Amino acid sequence: MKTCFTFLSLLLLAVFTKQATSQPYKIQQPAPGVEIISQGVIDKFTPYTFCSEPPRIKAMSQLAPAKLPFNINDIRVKVTQRGALVDIPLDDDEHLYGFGLQIGTFNQRGLRKKPIVNDNPLNDVGYTHGPTTFYVSNKGYGILINTTRYTTFYCGTTAMNISGKPDEKTTYGGNSVLELYSHKSAVSHYVEADVPGAKGIEVFVFSGPDILTALQRYNLFSGGGTMPALWGLGVKYRVKADFKQDEVKKMANYFRQNQIPCDVIGLEPKWQTTAYSCSYVWNPEYFPSPQHLIDSMKLQGFHLNLWEHAFVNPKSPLYKPLKERSGNYLVWNGLVPDFADTSAAGTFARYHENTFVKEGISGFKLDECDNSNLGSGHAVWSFPEHSEFPSGLSGEQMHQVFGLLYQKTIYDIYKKRNTRTYLDVRASSSFASPYPASLYSDTYDHQEYIGMIVNSGFAGMLWSPEVRESTSIADLMRRSQTAVLSAQTLFNSWYLTNPPWLQIKIDENNHNQLMENAKQVEADIRKLLNFRMSLVPYLYNAFADYHFKGIPPFRALVMDYPTDKNTFNIADEYMIGKGILAAPLTEKQNERKVYLPNGNWYDYNTGKKFTGGQTYTIATSFTELPVFVKEGTILPLAKPVENVSPNTKFEITCCVYGDKARGTLFEDDGETFDLEQGNYNSLTLTYDGKKGNLTRSGSFKNHRYQIKNWEVIK
Amino acid sequence: MKTCFTFLSLLLLAVFTKQATSQPYKIQQPAPGVEIISQGVIDKFTPYTFCSEPPRIKAMSQLAPAKLPFNINDIRVKVTQRGALVDIPLDDDEHLYGFGLQIGTFNQRGLRKKPIVNDNPLNDVGYTHGPTTFYVSNKGYGILINTTRYTTFYCGTTAMNISGKPDEKTTYGGNSVLELYSHKSAVSHYVEADVPGAKGIEVFVFSGPDILTALQRYNLFSGGGTMPALWGLGVKYRVKADFKQDEVKKMANYFRQNQIPCDVIGLEPKWQTTAYSCSYVWNPEYFPSPQHLIDSMKLQGFHLNLWEHAFVNPKSPLYKPLKERSGNYLVWNGLVPDFADTSAAGTFARYHENTFVKEGISGFKLDECDNSNLGSGHAVWSFPEHSEFPSGLSGEQMHQVFGLLYQKTIYDIYKKRNTRTYLDVRASSSFASPYPASLYSDTYDHQEYIGMIVNSGFAGMLWSPEVRESTSIADLMRRSQTAVLSAQTLFNSWYLTNPPWLQIKIDENNHNQLMENAKQVEADIRKLLNFRMSLVPYLYNAFADYHFKGIPPFRALVMDYPTDKNTFNIADEYMIGKGILAAPLTEKQNERKVYLPNGNWYDYNTGKKFTGGQTYTIATSFTELPVFVKEGTILPLAKPVENVSPNTKFEITCCVYGDKARGTLFEDDGETFDLEQGNYNSLTLTYDGKKGNLTRSGSFKNHRYQIKNWEVIK
């Protein structure tokens, strides 16, 4: 009897092995709810090998018990002459999100996406500043193909020619294009990931039970979401590229004299002696005394941020030490440092630390670390995909992680010095959650910029919908609103003499011909920026949730309401922290349709209460913010400050939405990594229907929040 | 002394070997002026392995002696873990053309191009219906990377990090974007071709001495340019997709009753029982008696053409025999036949021959043999790149040659039956010159359509700028002019009940609400189409030059004037045959700038003479054709016929441009391959300043041309 059973088992195993061509593969479990399937020869460098921070195992173990909607063994992995192919089961009613900072699409079901790094990701092919080979499903799990190689995902679009009878269910049978395209049903029950060139592959499976938990696991496994310096949540203003030292000072004075909030001033290319490629040397003609500038800025409460890219000019002191540790191609005649080589990264970091960070530079803008525009044959720059790097990475692979490694290199400087920062960066990748960097783009479609806030939450990334020029006052105001409701409020005036709110037209602006109503527009912008400053404590708390729990501070509605099918395709609304829903408008609208999920919601501007599960048309003026607050929320709003210093005390008004409500705040020094040692406080705000109460737990001594007021909105 | 010299040589050799990592490679010379460099393990299938026709060695040996502007050994080939990399020398003042039927760019110098097959090739990344890994240089040579793998060309955009001092000449040193992009000089002295996945590579080098000779060698090596059926040079009209048999007949009658030239009527999807995917079975509801239709059409002088694509529906008689000989993925639930497998191609061909060709179907429209739109994540169809085919081709490789193999499969049917055809096709590839197929596209930008005529000549391809809907009468007329001046004059009315010249608006058209001036517009169109019919003998002669000498019938000015730098970037004028220069207008223009190269030229419409080497502004009405005739040309224009039958006699007026002039005509049966056995006549027309003379040589008995008249234009 026993023999017979074993024989049958062997037979079944043989059948099984034939079907799943390349099973069995290895499965490891490196953290609770995370499994790694691996097959074949894995590349020496994968996105995961570059992780700066260890996984937050403890936090992960506190999440809901791991659950997958399919048997993990149903994932098929095949390694062929072409590369690796991974098939992941897909249900008929499943919806997919992710692939990094996607610009043109949201729900990726039914699409083919190739998430590769690109500086001008037009169309919807998958190109982006921040590609990830990672997606999540509304069924509650995430899949990451751990490779730096260009990977194409077919999200349920491929049907196989299998033996036996044809599948009648998926027969189209139409004989016109109209019939063809009206046929929307699924054609495949797999997502397929095609990785040409790979000799083996790792698949990371992040379990739910729900989409948010899967993302929390991803972010925590990456080392936890970033915790930017507290001042990073204020306003950043980048001055005109050809400003000289005195003009920068003048601009700084303008902000303080006019009580317009600003925490960071950014300098653009000409601070260097040569920028394309970079010397990383102060330009004495423009900045004769940089240390004086840094110090005087600091006195006025400004942090200074320097533009740069990573291509090293022959005139740079970094050229000689990096020459042999760079790729075999040049960009703008500059070296491409091999940041995967710790020695090259160390050389780059040491120079930056000694020359800039020690002197008080608070951050950098890492430009052009993406690849040049693949959407047009013109403007070709960056290194070719066939480049070879000393580490062994190819150009293709380096493209996918160049921005990531650049962030890591700069982040490591600040981490070592126990100082937090907040960077601008134009490329990122998988496992980037711990980096305090906000992505930006030269593209400028406002609706796409809103969509990128929504998508950023699926990617462990932050996105900065920067304000540059505007076609109208409406455009300026709506863009500024979106900037206020994003991970970084940034005005990038690199080609404007005056702030855009004094003159929206570029030419007039640069001839100091201000708009007639400049002062009125300035006042309106001030209102918006003051709202941003009011929101800083709430945002900071949302970032603490990102850091310690992996909850994205900005996230699509489907993440919080995964069973509400109305949210599956909403790409223009998003949650900020626990209780705010934002629904930005563009210059084309003075009102818009807003879907509010189940529960009750309050219009922040009018206090009007709305029943959820429905769509409303809501008008919002230029000086209001298009946000809704969830019933049961205590929104702790600060009295606006012009900038955040280490000793800033926030005077808080607790806005209570509903009969009973709750809120939290996070308190620490705001600028070191001491929070990792537990040196912080958690504040809980409660309102029981009659009065508000604050409890504070933790060991951080220097209290930052003073509750001044409770305001109940019913 | 001798020892010393040898030692030095060895040293030099060592240095050389180090630099050119993978030399020496093998060099073969398969034909005069063609060399093949080969290195590593060559793929079993390359574009060249699919060539239907042998190279025309004799014709090649009659070309000018081969000459290359560089030493062939300076081409570098490297095979690495990533794939193959080929570096081809590039001069500072060199200009490059090709990469197939490029849609957005012309002079490819300074660009990165990835010529891969795609159905909606937006932007300029290199995607096209007809990619080739082939380019030519104005210095007089052509390079073809003989691979079906996706290949990226960096046309002088990559600079290497080599040992020694940095190259001061290529230092940018600017520190602003403005300075950066104003810097236009070459950064590299190589074109680099990156072929990921290849384990070896073949490089075909086509020598000049000039660009046209290099192209002639390419076309002749491919088997010679195609010779379409003579009737193919007339007008093709595709009827509405849901037309039934009687409606098709009615439309045919309309043409004959109104004396509007038409040679071919095309049926669209609904002639089949199922089209997405295809059954290849007549739809009895729409076409109850196809044989009757074919025969009655023939009586009226029409050829019938059938739309189809290659994805085989489960309901098709071809399904069962092809099931095991198809790729492992389905498209629209249809099989993807492995056309690289001769048995699969044979099955497909036999069915088509027996069911359609034997019954009198004169040609096919091969739709959707390109890949779905990579420029958008939406509308995903076609097989994935990781598909596997029984022949061993991957999906990526199959995409690059699917349209080519489809053409070959259909062409072989007709060739076997000694009957010529003229096909429509939506994808092609390298070495396609012998196929009688004109490419078409769903894109519809008129300026791009003109540019594609110009680029087609660099690719061994023909392009059909079809007329569909129009935004205005001007748009209709200008598009029709371009169609008349192209390889195929095609009106594709697949969604129009009436011809577009009776109603340009789609809705009104389909409700039979004709324009008030419909008859006038019809008369204007008739004029243009009559001009086309007048031009048929001249065009046919140009095709004979394509077939026997490899001279593209439609070609960029730079091909005929390679030393005139004014032609290097002209993408909107082209030569037709020996003596006509076309400069089409779009709906936006009533006049345009026309550059006329050295020599004297005549405006065809006014007879006005122009001195070349200059640019003129020329107005052209809707019913004129924007063409110029080169001094010394005899243009043999026929009295228009409504269609071309085997017995059509053309009454020719010889238009003589200049004091002394010359022209040629080609005479054969127009519909068989007997011309390959020399069964044709060459006619030479000369004008000595006083009178014209015709000489005829050859063995073809049935004279087709009757010279009626000599008209001298001075």
Interface residues (C-beta under 8 A of the other chain):
Chain A: T80 R82 G83 L85 G104 T105 Q108 G110 L111 R112 K113 L122 N123 D124 V125 G126 T152 Y154 T157 T158 A159 M160 N161 P166 D167 T170 T171 Y172 G173 G174 N175 S176 V177 E179 L180 Y181 V187 E192 D194 P196 G197 A241 D242 P269 K270 Q272 T273 T274 A275 Y276 S277 N283 N313 P314 K315 Y319 K323 S326 G327 N328 Y329 L330 W332 N333 L335 V336 S372 L374 G375 S376 G377 H378 A379 V380 W381 F383 P384 E385 H386 E388 S394 E396
Chain B: T80 R82 G83 L85 G104 T105 Q108 G110 L111 R112 K113 L122 N123 D124 V125 G126 T152 Y154 T157 T158 A159 M160 N161 P166 D167 T170 T171 Y172 G173 G174 N175 S176 V177 E179 L180 Y181 V187 E192 D194 P196 G197 A241 D242 P269 K270 Q272 T273 T274 A275 Y276 S277 N283 N313 P314 K315 Y319 K323 S326 G327 N328 Y329 L330 W332 N333 L335 V336 S372 L374 G375 S376 G377 H378 A379 V380 W381 F383 P384 E385 H386 E388 S394 E396
